[in-house]
Amino acid sequence: MALALTLSACGGDEKPQTQAAAETKQPAAEQQAENVQVAAANPFFEEYNTTHGIPDFAVIKTEHYLPAFKEGIALQRQEVQAIADNPEAPTFANTIEALERSGQLVGKVASVFYNLTSADTNEDLQAISKEVGPMLSSARDDVMLNDKLFQRVKAVYDQQDKLDLNTAQAKLLEDTYKSFTRGGANLNDEQKAKLRDLNEKLGKLSLEFGDNLLAETNAFELVVDNKENLAGLPQDVIDQAAATAAKRGHEGKWVFTTHRPSITPFLTYAENRDLREQLFNGYIERGNNGNANDNKEILAKMAALRAEKAALMGYPTHAHFVLEERTAKTPENVYELLNKVWPAALDQARAEVAEMQKLIDAEGKDFKLQAWDWWYYADKIRVAKYSFNEQDTRPYFSLENTIEGVFYTANKLFGITAKERTDLPKYHEDVRTWEIYDKDGSLMAIFFGDYFVRDSKRGGAWMNDYRSQEKVDGENVIPVVVNVLNYTRAPEGEPTLLTFDEASTLFHEFGHALHGMMSDVTYRSQSGTSVPRDYVEFPSQVMENWMTEPEVLAQFAKHHETGEVIPQELVKKIQAASKFNQGFATVEYLAATKLDLDWHTLTDTKPQDAAKFEAESLANMGLIEEIAPRYRSTYFAHIFSGGYSAGYYSYIWSDILGADAYEAFKEKGIFDKATADAFRSTVLSQGGSQDPMQLYKEFRGKEAGIEPLLRAKGLLKD
């Protein structure tokens, strides 16, 4: 059911036809002729005439999206109605599989469009998104609320025990039936109308939240015009700030932004405390400035509407509705997990505060540690304790070598190889492209790497696909997968150098990419990362572990000038320091996780005072004032403009699985072939074709325990 899957994170507000079209008032015949001409030239209406069927980015234009979306929606309506009207008795093939294969065109358009609105957006694409969102939401509701169609799905579901389905087919049937019931199929006509209205409003608000956040992030700048205020900053950070200043019209000055590659080194190394405070507040106040981009009212409305929708669907809260389909099952289970970790993490964070305050006092400074001081003093203690400054790692982690490092690791584990191509279609000049070959030499996937920060790209790092793996008429369709990151580009002619932490992020995202590229399923809706949200981070969390292994580091962590392999002494310092500051890292994450759950266990359908609600939530959890949650409500894009509402806990849930799974590799050898083959066959290749926790137990032979994670973070007391 391509439409239902594609639309889960879509939204926007309805707009009338364009002004130009309204003013010309063409005769019907002329308008029809023009529509035919546009259709004939639209690259979405035919197979891409490109190597490997990669989207033909060179010929896809802005004006192609809207007609293609409209045509795709119309075609799927016809396909769905034909299934509903089929005079033959409902079967798995003519109902469930037919639905699965419907919506090919709209899925094709959406996969390109929504990837670009995240990675290379502009005002035109944002405007189209606002127009298309309600269309897609309405079209999805048309499918989910089609009673005639639902009765056919239910008829197949009710006879599932007699159908002799294989595991993947049984899972597809169950998921299809659930998608209808969770989509409102059992509601009466009045309730269905209400659900449509709620879905449309939520889609619009979600899009507005994301647009506001992007505008706020891009608008803020800390302009430094006195070189003395750069004291403490590494030269490469200063150089990048100068380049940013020149780009923003501040020639001869230095500009720092709230993008992570800019703010993190500034907070870590800048000696000027007042400027650290300014930049920190610029970051944590995004969407909370009482201007046109303020998100407080938007997010409060969204939380209330989600509560209303949950009640309409018969669930206590939005979190109960969401978690029913996750491996956690209930918010109570999530709170229970978080509360197992929270006390130890908070105790460790308090100890870290005391240690930093002691250093401040020893320096003769007369102030109490604040949130904007944390990175600065944590780094000082890291250097003092471990003689380790993360900037010392940067010369050994060029972007080029780190890419080779993930390919080396994947080859050692699974036998796959990568061949870079410079002649394949790509959506931006920054993008690099590889053909990925399986161990038998067959082409397995196409991999895009989009590594550099730019204003047209949202913040963070992620994996997505332009085409999912599936089997059509017995033929395998290879996936087209992309990793998107936000590294600061080095000056022309120089290598882009990463810190150890930044390099680890590349390993993490490539873990997601492997999940997509190594998929081996029949149905597209079960492909790759089409798994519960609290399971999807699991393969990427596992992948990070190889980054710290000396055997792997020796292969790619080489000085960008001398070629010297990273010294073992520095590796030992990295490993020793890996548990440092974990109180802070764990608490800031868990605080955001608890804030997410608090918003989404609301039963009140009236919008809250967002600032008051957040303050009470943080106070109730006992968050110390020296730490801000990783995401405050007004810029918590994961939950208000992404797919993580009531699901931000997924990272630690997956972290538990990842830490426990890596124990299997450590027990047998980090490149043990049998273990790697088992991981591929039970986890990476299966996607959503089976129950994920059953697959995990099949791989590990037991349920995951929390102890390996606590040990890894240094939170388990002996």
ABEGO torsion letter per residue (X at the ends): XAAAAAAAABEEBBBBBBAAAAAAGBBAAAAAAAAAAAAAABAAABBBBBBGGBBBAAABBAAAAAAAAAAAAAAAAAAAAAAAABABBBBAAAAAAAAAABGAAAAAAAAAAAAAAAABBBAAAAAAAAAAAAAAAAAAAAAAABAAAAAAAAAAAAAAAAAGBBAAAAAAAAAAAAAAAAAGAABBAAAAAAAAAAAAAAAAAAAAAAAAAAAAAAABBBBBABAAAABGBBAAAAAAAAAAAAAAGBBGBBBBBABAAAAAAAAAABABAAAAAAAAAAAAABGAAGBAABAAAAAAAAAAAAAAAAAAAGBABAAAAAAAABAAGBAAAAAAAAAAAAAAAAAAAAAAAAAAAAAAAAAGBBBBBBAAAAAAAAAAAAAAAAGBBAAAAAAABBAAAAAAAAAAAAAAAAGBBBBBBAABBBABAABBBBBBBBAAGBBABBBBBBABBBAABBBEBBBBBABBBBBBGGBBBBBBBBBBBBBBBBBBGBBBBBBAAAAAAAAAAAAAAAAAAABBBABAAABEABBBAAAAAAAAAAAAAAAABAAAAAAABBBAAAGBBBBAAAAAAAAAAAABGAAAAAAAAAAAAAAAAAAAABABABBBBAAAAAAAAAAAAGBBAABBBABBAAABAAAAABAABGAAAAAAAAAAAAAAAAAAAAAAEAABAAAAAAAAAAAAAAEAABBAAAAAAAAAGBBBBAAAAAAAAGABBX
